[in-house]
């Protein structure tokens, strides 16, 4: 009798515990769905699994909360994110690439590059490419990665090609000539036969100059090591005034002081206000601190841009570029903070 009673009591206790567990799970799921924070005790793998469920449906506050929590784990979340990046799961992959974009460090950069090179999944690859835009890649590229970036620079739609050029320019472990060859080839092609593009989002430059400035930025990432290849290229285009102008701008962006006088003349005399704005930047990179007097006079320039109006009501094109370059020069001249 006593034994039977104890057994029944044990069964009742187990049933009660099961009911309590079910209620707890229900409360948790409702709480998460209503936007409450993710448990700090959840592992990155658990968060990725939950993210797979939420991204299969419409975007929600829970998806955003999961991404933020995963980003807060930093590089400890990289392995779980990589495991979750599977072909055929575009919504989840897009969310995970967004997550990677908010995690600093070489591990996240490396994984973003790996995703960007997998052109069989174009949406996640494009988003990964955008996330890499201002990151320095400090590891050698695999052959597949190098070939994917090079092909995109040479043959891709021009806006993607410009973005890929900037990423390739920032791959510091790739030899300069391998980085520059596709960048300069596409740059020259766009100078001679510009691709047709409409207004470019937030850019304050004309579409053509905005496109070409992406390749100039790519050259600036390579820096002074790009100068020999640029000089060699310039020698082969002698007599073509338009190409000579743009390769002079490229030399300036690479930091060649020998073109500073020509760029200073361009700042004063160039008829196209958008090319003139690019010349201000190239001149500052070429002349260094010697550019400061001219840059200061340009702070009162009233040349306006007809693009990028959604940024603010009025854009004073030359003035804004001059101010940005003055700030950059001042920051580079400032003494390093004590460690």
Buried (B, 14 or more C-beta within 10 A) or exposed (E): EEEEEEEEEEEEEEEEEEEEEEEEEEEEEEBBEEEEEBEEEBEBBBBBBBBBEBBEEEEBEBBBBBBEBBBEBBEEBBBBBBEBBEEEBBBBBBBBBBBBBBBEEEBBBBBBBBBBBBBEBEEBBBBBBBBBBEBEBEBEBEEEBBEBBBBBBBEBEBBBBBBBBBBBBBBBEBEBEEBBBBBBBBBBBBBEEBBEBEEBEEBBBBBBBBBBBBBBBBBBBBBEBBBEBBBEBBEEBEEBEEBBBBBBBBBBBBBBBEBBEBBBEBBEEBEEBBBBBBBBBBBBBBBBEBBBEBBEEBEEBEBEBEBBEEBEEEBBBBBBBBBBBBEEBEEEEEEEEEE
